């Protein structure tokens, strides 16, 4: 008999790290993890199996289908916004073709198991594209169906993959006589910038927040690549993990949509710096806006409306701005460095 497991792609990434640690500590599901780079030492004890490989490698994915009964897929692997702009076509291959491969794997699994496979997909505020700074400031809390004009390859990829997930859940093979009713139960979160005390992001454009914090804690100079008045929504990693697991656990009949904004607090870069400076009075930060990265952040909303998640599955972040720093980030980071 094949073993029932969950599959986590992008295992070494920030969300992968947080999710594997959380699920592993709970210890009630088998975890199969996939990443292109060797698995972080600290995660090995939590994984039933680790496969080092590419989500574009259909041989690897085929092996997974035949070996395991995959109950849920957390498809986290992705090239983030800044990195994607340096090589947009490669990013498209990984972000879109990779996601398509995982969706097809989920369809095969669902057919085999005669039940839907849950597919949890982190999307991003990068799907939004505010036309100018005046609109960004005036837009308030942006809703899921507003300003969907992404300005990055990553944002385009995320928005398109949201549509693919919806299509595979509701319309895949709709004209086929032998259409399988048990397909995919696609559920998606649009995340703001994420901040972890344990890992440091790479290749994103909201990275200035976490980078500023981790640099200050280590006493290293940091050139912040956005203006002090730049405002973005953020959330800490424990809340990101909580939101994924809460959405996964929500009864299907409560969900009025497949794609949900989730967020917590929305400081300016200057406010971020002020909090950091209080905690680390020697923090050495210069604001040196980088034209292209600033340009990207200027099209992302200052805040997003997560009232649909609050209404449908009782979403509420455990950490507001104050608690994020005082109860999670600062104690953990002080212990780390
Ligand atoms: C990025 O900056 O690319 C990501 C995101 C906001 O999705 N952190």
Boltz pocket constraint, residues with backbone or C-beta under 6 A from the ligand:
constraints:
  - pocket:
      binder: B
      contacts: [[A, 80], [A, 81], [A, 82], [A, 123], [A, 124], [A, 125], [A, 126], [A, 154], [A, 191], [A, 192], [A, 193], [A, 194], [A, 203], [A, 204], [A, 205], [A, 206], [A, 207]]
      max_distance: 6.0
